[in-house]
Amino acid sequence: MSAIDQRITLAVLAGGRARRMDGEDKGLITVAGKPMVSHVLDRFADDAAQVQIIANRNQDRYRQLGYPVHADDLEGFQGPMAGMRTALAHCTTPYLVVLPCDVPMAPRDLVHKLLEQLQATDAEIAVACDDEREHSVILLMKANLTDSIDAFLANGDRKILLWYNQHRVTKVTFAGQAQAFANINTAEQRDQLEQLLLADKDS
């Protein structure tokens, strides 16, 4: 059982268009018997003092999961940066951890390791990586970066990596765990991930 950290708010991003999934609301796609977003919440909600879901459609269905739901303050599906900005606007803790709704097998010690390394390196943002690549939308940040995101978006920028470069960033590597960051963009990937989740549940 994880220990609730009173310094952390968890925000699960479920606000995208999911173009590669024929526009389906990715967080509500059933995987291994429940909506994909529920896997993420079940895995990490106990790590945080507060939990919020960022969703631009089907808000009533997301609210049925028992957590506050917020739509992007900015119109037009402006991507994960807009979702992060919305999450910060509703964050009352010193730190915000951000997870997309389609990483139901992210490492269970994710939040702890991100916070531990952020504090050890005096960084403002800690980003998760595996041996193969960086996962730019899986991160923990200090909650005082709202003005920075506002300025970045107002300038017409959307690429998270460009925003990172304006801040002290530490990259937290989860060695040998690339599979844990598997997400869903196709029906085939959904079926593959379902088998992994069922195996994980049985182990």
Secondary structure as the mmCIF struct_conf table of DSSP 4:
data_model
#
loop_
_struct_conf.conf_type_id
_struct_conf.id
_struct_conf.beg_label_comp_id
_struct_conf.beg_label_asym_id
_struct_conf.beg_label_seq_id
_struct_conf.end_label_comp_id
_struct_conf.end_label_asym_id
_struct_conf.end_label_seq_id
HELX_LH_PP_P HELX_LH_PP_P1 SER A 2 ILE A 4
STRN STRN1 ASP A 5 LEU A 13
HELX_RH_3T_P HELX_RH_3T_P1 ARG A 19 MET A 21
TURN_TY1_P TURN_TY1_P1 ASP A 22 GLY A 23
HELX_RH_3T_P HELX_RH_3T_P2 LYS A 26 LEU A 28
BEND BEND1 ILE A 29 ILE A 29
STRN STRN2 THR A 30 VAL A 31
TURN_TY1_P TURN_TY1_P2 ALA A 32 GLY A 33
STRN STRN3 LYS A 34 PRO A 35
HELX_RH_AL_P HELX_RH_AL_P1 MET A 36 PHE A 44
HELX_RH_3T_P HELX_RH_3T_P3 ALA A 45 ASP A 47
STRN STRN4 ALA A 48 ILE A 54
BEND BEND2 ASN A 56 ARG A 57
HELX_RH_AL_P HELX_RH_AL_P2 GLN A 59 ARG A 63
TURN_TY1_P TURN_TY1_P3 GLN A 64 GLY A 66
BEND BEND3 TYR A 67 TYR A 67
STRN STRN5 VAL A 69 HIS A 70
BEND BEND4 ASP A 73 GLY A 76
HELX_RH_AL_P HELX_RH_AL_P3 PRO A 80 ALA A 89
TURN_TY1_P TURN_TY1_P4 HIS A 90 HIS A 90
BEND BEND5 THR A 93 PRO A 94
STRN STRN6 TYR A 95 PRO A 100
TURN_TY1_P TURN_TY1_P5 CYS A 101 ASP A 102
TURN_TY1_P TURN_TY1_P6 PRO A 104 MET A 105
TURN_TY1_P TURN_TY1_P7 ARG A 108 ASP A 109
HELX_RH_AL_P HELX_RH_AL_P4 LEU A 110 THR A 121
TURN_TY1_P TURN_TY1_P8 ASP A 122 ASP A 122
BEND BEND6 GLU A 124 GLU A 124
STRN STRN7 ILE A 125 CYS A 129
BEND BEND7 ASP A 131 GLU A 132
STRN STRN8 GLU A 134 LYS A 142
TURN_TY1_P TURN_TY1_P9 ALA A 143 ASN A 144
HELX_RH_AL_P HELX_RH_AL_P5 THR A 146 ALA A 154
TURN_TY1_P TURN_TY1_P10 ASN A 155 GLY A 156
HELX_RH_AL_P HELX_RH_AL_P6 ILE A 160 TYR A 164
TURN_TY1_P TURN_TY1_P11 ASN A 165 GLN A 166
BEND BEND8 HIS A 167 HIS A 167
STRN STRN9 VAL A 169 THR A 173
TURN_TY1_P TURN_TY1_P12 ALA A 175 GLY A 176
HELX_RH_3T_P HELX_RH_3T_P4 ALA A 178 PHE A 181
BEND BEND9 ASN A 185 THR A 186
HELX_RH_AL_P HELX_RH_AL_P7 ALA A 187 ASP A 202
#
